[in-house]
Structures are given as structure tokens and as C-alpha cells.
């Protein structure tokens, strides 16, 4: 990599982070090139280019002088930086990206580049079972190893964020033809109860783009939003969001099989997350709303039919 200095972040990147954090993040975005260049100098890395992805951080390709490819990731939120780095270190040796270096004063970390490319390697044919096994492995680490201090709690997240925003959106969002599914799912959200026996460190952001594959086709789970709580939350998130509207039934079956959490236990978590997601998509005019409504309808059916 010959390029050693960075220009400004792209307008698209700036737009995404301002949308996520608000206008106050603009000053930090202006400082990002300097922060990343200081980190590269400190760790004796060569800089590549911005990898224009993500909504909460800025990513730059980099490498060691002996040619090892890395990613430099800069966080606008110091708490998010600390939680993610500490959790990746908790999972060290498992199916995730390794932390090579981290600078608290810069809120920048050097991370392993999975599969030699910022987007990882090719996805294998048996993607779902391998990802499910990887998630189970991370949950095992989260139970057996000493957890980072001050990670948020799922209980708090549900009580202070999810339930209030669902109630708020129910007062302002027109759910149209999906009213019956919303009405059916609402009591589920209110009644959710965690099982302390399943408590672990959760990834909590299991979209498909956050699962990359290495040279051997093994999954690596990246970009966590770690919280501590019932593993059923992660399995439900993966079931609903990983590939929205496709293979939902296969993921639910794999989740139950690998986690050994029965479908009747997982299904209410899935319905609650689908309800929250549907209201968010409707509130923001997201075109994925009809797909999420179909998922919620399927989850609400007495005998779920097969899905594509």
C-alpha cells in the first residue's frame, strides 16, 4: 500500500454518520483523517483507502510493513469503541475479528482483515449452519470468560428503549393492513422474560453484512453491539434480520437445534423483534416494511408455513 495520507471522508459516509449520531458528529468526522494517520504512524502501518461502509464508524484499509492486511476502525462514540474492543478481546480465538492494536485516546483500533478483503471471502454453500455454530461459540465464550465491565444489559435495553419506542410509534404510525399482526404481537413484547441460565455476552447486531468468511469459508462475526442478557435475543435477531424475508423458517429451525432453545421459547422473541422492526420501517418510510410485515405474519400464524 503506497498511500500514506487520507483525504476527507466521503459525503456518503458523512451523511450516514450524521443520520446516525446527529449534526454534532461533523467535527469528529473532520478530525478522522488525522486520528487515523496518527494511529497508523504509532503502529507503523501503511494506509490504504476508506472502506465506505457502516453507519456508526469510519473504516480504512491498512497493512503492516511485511504485508499483513488490516482494517483501521475509528469510532465517534468512545463508549461504543470501548465496548466493542473489549468484547472482541473477550471472544479472542473464536469466530470473530481479532484486535491487533487499540488506542483509547484516539478511539481507533487495528483489526484483522477477514479473508484478505474488507468484505471478507466467498460465502460457503452451508452458510446457515456454520453461522449458527459460530454464534453458539461466541455465546459459550460469553458465559465462560470474564465479561468486560459496564456492558449494557438486555433488561435495561428492553425496558428503557424497545418498549417505550414501540408504544410511542403505535400512537403515530399507521400500520394499515397489518394491524391484526401488530395487535397479536404487542402482548408478546410486554411479556418477554429473560432466563438467567442463558445469560451471556450478546452480539446484538446480527445482520448478514456483519458476518464475513475467511479464506477457509469459516464465519467471523464482526461489528457487535454487545449487551449482556438472554441468548434467545441473539437467536431471534439472527432469525428475523439476517436475510430479511428469506429462509426465516430454516434459520428458526437451526437456531433451536444449535442453541437447544425450543422454538416455542424463541418464537415470542422473534415476534417482538419483528414488531419493533416493522414499526421502525413504517415510521421511517423504509421499503423493507412489507417484507418485515410478512415475517411477522408468518411468525404469528398458528402453524407456520414454509418460507422461501
C-alpha distance (Angstrom), angle and dihedral (degrees) to the residues before:
residue distance angle dihedral
X1 . . .
X2 3.81 . .
X3 3.79 101.4 .
X4 3.82 109.7 96.0
X5 3.81 103.9 170.6
X6 3.78 132.2 53.0
X7 3.77 132.8 -139.6
X8 3.77 124.4 -146.0
X9 3.77 120.2 -55.0
X10 3.78 113.9 -93.5
X11 3.77 121.3 -90.6
X12 3.80 89.4 -117.0
X13 3.80 91.5 54.2
X14 3.80 90.5 47.0
X15 3.80 90.9 50.2
X16 3.83 92.6 51.4
X17 3.79 94.6 49.4
X18 3.80 94.2 43.9
X19 3.81 88.1 51.3
X20 3.80 90.0 50.3
X21 3.83 100.6 41.5
X22 3.80 104.6 18.1
X23 3.82 131.3 -116.1
X24 3.80 91.7 -55.7
X25 3.80 90.4 78.0
X26 3.82 92.2 67.3
X27 3.80 94.0 89.3
X28 3.79 91.4 52.3
X29 3.81 90.8 49.1
X30 3.81 89.0 54.4
X31 3.81 88.8 53.9
X32 3.82 96.6 46.8
X33 3.83 97.1 92.5
X34 3.81 90.8 54.6
X35 3.81 93.3 44.9
X36 3.79 92.9 50.9
X37 3.81 93.5 44.1
X38 3.82 90.2 51.5
X39 3.79 90.4 50.9
X40 3.81 91.8 49.3
X41 3.80 91.3 49.6
X42 3.81 92.0 47.7
X43 3.80 92.7 50.9
X44 3.81 95.7 36.9
X45 3.80 94.6 -118.4
X46 3.77 130.9 150.4
X47 3.79 116.3 -127.1
X48 3.77 126.0 -128.1
X49 3.80 122.2 177.7
X50 3.77 140.3 -62.0
X51 3.79 115.5 -76.5
X52 3.78 97.9 -143.7
X53 3.80 102.6 -144.2
X54 3.78 139.6 103.3
X55 3.79 135.1 51.3
X56 3.80 103.8 -123.5
X57 3.82 107.4 39.1
X58 3.80 144.0 27.5
X59 3.81 119.6 -115.1
X60 3.80 127.8 -160.4
X61 3.80 128.4 -176.5
X62 3.79 115.2 -123.6
X63 3.77 141.5 158.3
X64 3.76 144.6 -156.1
X65 3.77 119.1 -107.0
X66 3.79 89.5 -105.1
X67 3.82 90.2 57.5
X68 3.81 104.7 -99.1
X69 3.84 107.8 149.3
X70 3.80 117.3 -130.0
X71 3.78 139.7 168.6
X72 3.78 122.7 -128.8
X73 3.77 110.0 -149.4
X74 3.80 122.6 -167.2
X75 3.81 121.5 -164.8
X76 3.79 125.8 -154.3
X77 3.82 91.0 -158.0
X78 3.84 114.4 61.8
X79 3.80 91.8 -158.9
X80 3.78 91.5 53.2
X81 3.82 89.2 47.9
X82 3.79 92.1 51.4
X83 3.80 95.4 45.5
X84 3.79 94.7 47.3
X85 3.80 95.8 45.5
X86 3.81 93.4 45.7
X87 3.80 91.6 48.2
X88 3.81 93.4 48.4
X89 3.81 87.2 52.1
X90 3.81 89.6 49.9
X91 3.81 87.7 54.7
X92 3.83 93.4 45.3
X93 3.79 110.9 145.9
X94 3.79 91.4 22.9
X95 3.80 133.3 97.9
X96 3.78 98.3 -63.8
X97 3.81 140.9 80.6
X98 3.78 116.7 -69.8
X99 3.81 122.2 -124.7
X100 3.81 107.8 -126.7
X101 3.81 98.3 175.6
X102 3.80 136.7 -6.2
X103 3.81 132.9 -169.0
X104 3.80 116.5 -161.3
X105 3.81 92.5 -168.9
X106 3.82 91.9 55.9
X107 3.84 98.3 32.1
X108 3.80 86.1 -133.3
X109 3.81 128.1 128.5
X110 3.78 134.4 -173.1
X111 3.79 109.5 -133.8
X112 3.76 133.8 -171.5
X113 3.81 112.8 -95.2
X114 3.80 107.1 -128.2
X115 3.80 116.8 -134.0
X116 3.80 93.5 -6.1
X117 3.81 92.6 -76.5
X118 3.83 133.4 82.3
X119 3.81 88.4 -119.4
X120 3.78 95.8 45.1
X121 3.78 128.6 -125.7
X122 3.77 133.0 -55.0
X123 3.80 117.7 -54.4
X124 3.81 113.1 -113.3
X125 3.83 124.8 -125.6
X126 3.82 92.2 -111.5
X127 3.77 94.2 52.7
X128 3.82 100.5 143.1
X129 3.82 100.3 52.1
X130 3.80 92.5 43.7
X131 3.81 92.1 50.8
X132 3.81 90.8 46.8
X133 3.81 90.5 52.1
X134 3.82 90.3 48.8
X135 3.79 92.0 51.6
X136 3.79 90.6 50.1
X137 3.81 88.1 52.4
X138 3.79 92.7 53.4
X139 3.79 90.7 48.9
X140 3.81 89.4 51.9
X141 3.82 90.7 53.6
X142 3.79 89.3 48.4
X143 3.79 91.1 56.1
X144 3.81 99.2 41.6
X145 3.80 103.4 39.0
X146 3.78 130.2 65.8
X147 3.79 106.9 -88.2
X148 3.80 122.6 -131.9
X149 3.77 113.9 -99.9
X150 3.77 123.2 -105.8
X151 3.81 98.3 17.9
X152 3.82 111.1 157.5
X153 3.79 118.3 -100.4
X154 3.79 124.2 -121.4
X155 3.80 89.5 -137.7
X156 3.80 90.6 58.9
X157 3.79 92.5 44.9
X158 3.80 92.3 53.0
X159 3.80 94.8 43.8
X160 3.80 100.1 41.3
X161 3.80 102.9 30.7
X162 3.80 117.3 15.9
X163 3.80 102.2 42.5
X164 3.84 95.4 41.6
X165 3.81 93.5 49.5
X166 3.79 91.9 47.4
X167 3.81 90.4 52.0
X168 3.79 90.7 46.2
X169 3.79 93.8 50.2
X170 3.79 92.8 46.1
X171 3.80 86.8 63.6
X172 3.80 95.0 51.6
X173 3.83 109.6 24.9
X174 3.80 123.8 84.1
X175 3.81 105.2 -138.0
X176 3.80 92.3 -174.2
X177 3.81 116.1 -175.1
X178 3.80 93.1 4.1
X179 3.80 95.9 66.2
X180 3.80 94.3 111.8
X181 3.81 92.5 54.7
X182 3.79 91.6 46.7
X183 3.81 90.8 49.9
X184 3.80 91.1 48.3
X185 3.81 94.1 49.1
X186 3.79 98.7 45.4
X187 3.83 96.4 77.2
X188 3.80 88.0 50.7
X189 3.79 91.6 58.6
X190 3.79 91.9 47.9
X191 3.80 92.8 48.8
X192 3.81 99.5 46.5
X193 3.79 111.8 132.0
X194 3.78 126.9 -173.9
X195 3.78 123.4 -131.9
X196 3.81 108.7 -137.2
X197 3.80 90.2 -154.5
X198 3.81 88.4 68.4
X199 3.82 95.2 46.5
X200 3.81 115.0 133.8
X201 3.80 141.9 133.0
X202 3.79 106.0 -67.3
X203 3.78 127.8 -150.3
X204 3.83 89.2 -146.7
X205 3.82 96.7 -174.7
X206 3.79 105.3 69.4
X207 3.77 101.9 161.4
X208 3.79 115.8 148.4
X209 3.80 92.4 -109.8
X210 3.81 88.3 61.3
X211 3.80 92.4 61.7
X212 3.80 114.1 75.0
X213 3.80 129.9 176.0
X214 3.78 128.3 -131.1
X215 3.80 130.3 -140.6
X216 3.82 91.2 -77.5
X217 3.80 95.3 48.3
X218 3.81 93.6 -104.1
X219 3.82 116.5 144.8
X220 3.80 122.0 -115.5
X221 3.80 117.7 -166.4
X222 3.81 111.1 -144.5
X223 3.82 139.5 176.3
X224 3.82 99.1 34.4
X225 3.80 124.1 -173.1
X226 3.80 91.4 -153.1
X227 3.77 122.4 -150.2
X228 3.80 131.7 158.3
X229 3.77 118.7 -117.0
X230 3.78 150.0 83.8
X231 3.81 113.6 -11.6
X232 3.81 88.0 -138.2
X233 3.81 87.9 78.4
X234 3.82 93.0 61.5
X235 3.80 92.8 45.2
X236 3.80 90.9 49.7
X237 3.81 92.3 47.6
X238 3.81 90.2 50.7
X239 3.80 91.2 47.3
X240 3.80 94.2 51.3
X241 3.80 105.7 32.1
X242 3.80 109.7 26.1
X243 3.81 93.8 88.6
X244 3.78 103.4 -3.4
X245 3.79 113.5 -135.3
X246 3.81 95.3 1.5
X247 3.82 127.0 97.0
X248 3.79 93.1 -12.6
X249 3.80 90.8 149.0
X250 3.81 92.5 50.6
X251 3.80 92.1 50.9
X252 3.81 92.5 47.5
X253 3.80 90.3 51.0
X254 3.81 91.9 46.8
X255 3.80 91.2 47.1
X256 3.80 92.0 53.4
X257 3.80 92.8 44.7
X258 3.80 97.8 48.0
X259 3.81 98.8 36.3
X260 3.81 94.7 38.3
X261 3.79 88.1 -135.7
X262 3.83 105.7 135.3
X263 3.80 119.8 -117.2
X264 3.85 91.8 -117.2
X265 3.83 87.4 59.4
X266 3.80 95.6 44.2
X267 3.81 96.6 43.6
X268 3.85 96.8 70.2
X269 3.81 89.9 51.8
X270 3.80 88.9 50.2
X271 3.81 92.1 50.3
X272 3.80 92.0 48.4
X273 3.81 92.4 51.5
X274 3.79 92.2 44.9
X275 3.81 90.3 51.3
X276 3.80 91.9 50.6
X277 3.80 90.3 46.6
X278 3.79 94.8 48.2
X279 3.79 92.9 51.7
X280 3.80 90.7 47.7
X281 3.81 92.6 50.6
X282 3.79 91.9 47.3
X283 3.79 92.0 46.9
X284 3.81 92.8 51.2
X285 3.82 97.7 38.3
X286 3.79 91.6 -115.6
X287 3.83 112.4 172.1
X288 3.80 90.0 -137.9
X289 3.82 91.3 73.4
X290 3.84 95.5 97.0
X291 3.80 91.0 50.9
X292 3.78 91.7 50.1
X293 3.81 89.6 47.9
X294 3.80 89.6 54.4
X295 3.81 90.3 50.9
X296 3.81 90.8 49.9
X297 3.80 90.6 48.1
X298 3.81 90.8 51.1
X299 3.81 92.1 48.0
X300 3.81 89.6 49.5
X301 3.81 95.4 51.4
X302 3.84 115.4 108.6
X303 3.82 89.5 -131.2
X304 3.82 109.5 23.1
X305 3.77 113.6 -136.7
X306 3.76 123.7 -139.9
X307 3.78 116.6 -81.8
X308 3.78 129.1 -151.3
